[in-house]
Amino acid sequence: MHASLLNLTRNWVATLVGVVLAASVAHAQTDTAWPTKPIRLLLGFAPGGGSDIVARLIAKPLGDRLGQNVMVDNKPGAGGNIAADMAARAVPDGYTLVLLPSGHASNAAIKKSLPFHPVNDFAWVSTITTYPLALAVIPNSPIKSFQDLLQRAKAEPGKLSYSSVGVGSALHLVGEWITSEAGITMTHVPFKGGTAPLTELLAGRVDVMIDTMTLTASLLKDQRVRVLAVTSPKGGSRLPGVQAVADQLPGVVFESWLGIAAPPGTPPAIVDRLNREMRTVLELPEIKDKLIGFGGSPQASTPAEFRARVEHDIESLRKVATQRKIEAE
């Protein structure tokens, strides 16, 4: 029996070694064989917006690292959910990726139902950048400061309007959070992203634009807008003369993010390769400098860290939506 047990143990060890070697070979083959054709990077917003700027910024160097073109494919609508749903249903072969904004979490927080699971139906690759949101007006706006905005909105409920990139987006949720916390009423004007919010702001048809610092920072440099406040932590605004929303409304803090995900079931070797290459891209001085110039903080993550962040944001924003009585759709 001792000999039989020894043979059984040897067979088990040999089998285990074979499995490990086979997995290693499969990993190596997947890692070296992929990609052999261009990769599509889905984006749930129209060209010209903050997410689009970042998507196109990282697509070229990421493609250079992978040896294939990474092509941005704009699929605007439903607060980014059209692109997210396409990614969740795509073949998990590494040739379809999606750039998701923090609005992905806010959508999940307030929607009654989604055509996909906001966490489990994605293979999380890495975050790209984090940044506060900004409340901006045209340079000659009669609204001179964030405090002035609150006072005017309180004096004339519903007269002032603010834009977002869609109902259920992070921008919308933060806007509702601010109005609820301040005890004011403003009219929400949703768009599908792109340059529409800016166009309407410049035309005077919207009073305040809530958008990412990715877009707002470039507009600020060109003096096309004036920033009233940012959603950084209290005292954490990096813009001279601009306060944080939390300086007036303690606790109203929101750090947005952008990141890359893939369809569920994407081979771990491909996810790991993407993560490695994204880290390298985000360390490139020209990419890092541009992301900082856009008002963001370049920040890669592990796939597990990205997933945990999404889960945390969904839970936190769901509490905000409930507390602020924001109706789910």
Stockholm file with secondary structure:
# STOCKHOLM 1.0

chainA/1-329         MHASLLNLTRNWVATLVGVVLAASVAHAQTDTAWPTKPIRLLLGFAPGGGSDIVARLIAKPLGDRLGQNVMVDNKPGAGGNIAADMAARAVPDGYTLVLLPSGHASNAAIKKSLPFHPVNDFAWVSTITTYPLALAVIPNSPIKSFQDLLQRAKAEPGKLSYSSVGVGSALHLVGEWITSEAGITMTHVPFKGGTAPLTELLAGRVDVMIDTMTLTASLLKDQRVRVLAVTSPKGGSRLPGVQAVADQLPGVVFESWLGIAAPPGTPPAIVDRLNREMRTVLELPEIKDKLIGFGGSPQASTPAEFRARVEHDIESLRKVATQRKIEAE
#=GR chainA/1-329 SS CHHHHHHHHHHHHHHHHHHHHHHHHHHHHHHHHCCSSCEEEEESSBTTSHHHHHHHHHHHHHHHHHTSCEEEEECCCGGGHHHHHHHHHSCSSSSEEEEEETHHHHHHHHCSCCSSCTTTTSEEEEEEEEEEEEEEECTTCSCCSHHHHHHHHHHSTTTSEEEESSTTSHHHHHHHHHHHHHTCCCEEEECCBTTHHHHHHHTTSCSEEEEEHHHHHHHHHTTSCEEEEECSSTTCCCSTTCEEHHHHSTTCCCEEEEEEEECTTCCHHHHHHHHHHHHHHHHSHHHHHHHHHTTCEECCCCHHHHHHHHHHHHHHHHHHHHHTTCCCC
#=GC SS_cons         CHHHHHHHHHHHHHHHHHHHHHHHHHHHHHHHHCCSSCEEEEESSBTTSHHHHHHHHHHHHHHHHHTSCEEEEECCCGGGHHHHHHHHHSCSSSSEEEEEETHHHHHHHHCSCCSSCTTTTSEEEEEEEEEEEEEEECTTCSCCSHHHHHHHHHHSTTTSEEEESSTTSHHHHHHHHHHHHHTCCCEEEECCBTTHHHHHHHTTSCSEEEEEHHHHHHHHHTTSCEEEEECSSTTCCCSTTCEEHHHHSTTCCCEEEEEEEECTTCCHHHHHHHHHHHHHHHHSHHHHHHHHHTTCEECCCCHHHHHHHHHHHHHHHHHHHHHTTCCCC
//
